[in-house]
Amino acid sequence: MKYTFGRKRRSMRDAMNERWTTARLLEATDRYESELRDAGLSPLTVWTYSDQSKRFVRWLQGEYRPRGPNGSDAPTG
């Protein structure tokens, strides 16, 4: 099965074997956001999808820490 990453088609195996830096992941999330817009998704849907992806990368970088309700440090879920 082939998946599309950006404008060129690549196999999932190729993508999985690639090394991803956090900078490259953020670049990929920007491309993802652009493709969501190009696909005609609503602005809120685009924001929701891309925000969650970017938050995950920020977590990988140590720039985001999940917080409990109202910003407390209580565990979530």
C-alpha positions as CSV (number, residue, x, y, z in Angstrom):
1,M,0.0,0.0,0.0
2,K,1.3,3.5,-0.8
3,Y,0.8,6.6,1.3
4,T,1.3,10.2,0.2
5,F,3.7,12.3,2.3
6,G,3.7,15.8,1.0
7,R,3.6,16.0,-2.8
8,K,5.6,12.8,-3.6
9,R,4.4,9.2,-3.1
10,R,6.5,7.1,-0.8
11,S,6.1,3.7,0.8
12,M,5.3,3.5,4.5
13,R,8.4,1.4,4.9
14,D,10.6,4.1,3.5
15,A,9.0,6.7,5.8
16,M,9.4,4.4,8.9
17,N,13.1,3.8,8.1
18,E,13.8,7.6,7.9
19,R,15.3,9.5,10.8
20,W,13.1,12.3,12.0
21,T,14.5,15.2,13.9
22,T,12.1,17.4,15.8
23,A,12.8,20.2,13.3
24,R,11.8,17.9,10.4
25,L,8.7,16.7,12.3
26,L,7.6,20.4,12.7
27,E,8.2,21.0,9.0
28,A,6.1,17.9,8.2
29,T,3.3,19.2,10.4
30,D,3.3,22.4,8.5
31,R,3.0,20.5,5.2
32,Y,0.2,18.4,6.8
33,E,-1.7,21.5,7.8
34,S,-1.4,22.8,4.2
35,E,-2.7,19.6,2.8
36,L,-5.6,19.7,5.2
37,R,-6.5,23.2,4.0
38,D,-6.1,22.2,0.4
39,A,-8.5,19.2,1.0
40,G,-11.1,21.7,2.0
41,L,-11.4,20.9,5.7
42,S,-13.0,23.6,7.8
43,P,-10.6,26.0,9.6
44,L,-11.5,24.5,13.0
45,T,-10.8,21.0,11.8
46,V,-7.5,22.1,10.3
47,W,-6.6,23.7,13.6
48,T,-7.6,20.7,15.7
49,Y,-5.6,18.2,13.6
50,S,-2.5,20.3,13.2
51,D,-2.5,21.6,16.8
52,Q,-2.5,18.1,18.2
53,S,0.4,17.1,16.0
54,K,2.4,20.1,16.9
55,R,1.7,19.6,20.6
56,F,3.1,16.1,20.4
57,V,6.3,17.3,18.8
58,R,6.6,20.0,21.5
59,W,6.2,17.2,24.1
60,L,9.0,15.3,22.4
61,Q,11.2,18.4,22.7
62,G,10.4,18.8,26.4
63,E,8.5,22.1,25.6
64,Y,5.1,20.8,26.6
65,R,3.9,19.0,29.8
66,P,0.3,17.8,30.0
67,R,-1.5,19.4,32.9
68,G,-4.7,18.5,34.7
69,P,-7.9,20.6,34.7
70,N,-7.4,24.3,35.1
71,G,-3.7,24.1,34.6
72,S,-3.0,22.0,37.8
73,D,-0.1,19.5,37.8
74,A,-2.6,16.7,38.6
75,P,-2.4,13.7,36.2
76,T,-4.8,13.8,33.4
77,G,-6.9,10.7,32.6
